């Protein structure tokens, strides 16, 4: 019997080589389900405008053929340094957000997200360009370079940025803090919301894992559907009935089903389930059994 969760499709439009490698590595290592567009980039940097025709093509598809979530990832350093370009970007952003496209932004660049993996507490920074953040980042990632050779072969980058759940959760907390302190007039204040997309991917992965768990406990056919509210919240329904809500908070996934919420770490594995979580998920299985029984009456 097939009771897997309905697949929620995500398409990510990256700006350059760094974004492509980062998300491609996450996809292969963490088994995340999403598509990257375009394919392997030929240049390390490019304008977000080159991605808009690809997004237009996706938006032109019938609703049932289009990805459920379209995401544009861009660095803001070059954009905010040019007032006319920044004004044009804001207009483009408003137009595409009205069509449901999610903008993931980093100022100055995605390397700020990498830096946040290592920060022990949040402090405002004012890097204006990639060149300014590069040397501080190299204190944690020696020899860091925007190149295929680095991203595919550097062990430190792989272990810290791709493999470590704890460092990723730490980066999410730092990134969330960066969104709370907008720049004063004339000030450069670095920020990123990349954590929202990364934790969302973890929540979707957990949704599918939970569906498999419930299938192993409840031996009846039922559907499991994710009802995505935004990047920070997902309601999971069984046969159209609300079961549990997932919310991204403080670098973790908070699960709530009408009782006290429980926290699930990024990269959660049911094989390492604590007694508290084990009891929580067994209660969910009991609820699913009740829903199934009600539908059979």
Secondary structure, 3 states (H helix, E strand, C coil): CCCCECCCCEEEECCCHHHHHHHHHHHHHHCCCCEEECCCCCCCCCCCHHHHHHHHHHHCCCCCCCCCEEEEEEECHHHHCCHHHHHHHHHHHHHHHCCCCEEEEEECCCHHHHHHCCCCCCCCCCCCCHHHHHHHHHCCCCCCCCCHHHHHHCHHHHHHHHHCHHHHHHHHHHHHHHCCCCCCCCCCCCEECHHHHHHHHHHHHHHHHHHHHHHHHCCCCCCEEEEEEECCEEEEEECCEEEEEEEEECCEEEEECCCCCEEECCCCCHHHCCHHHHHHHHHHHHHHHHHHHHHHC
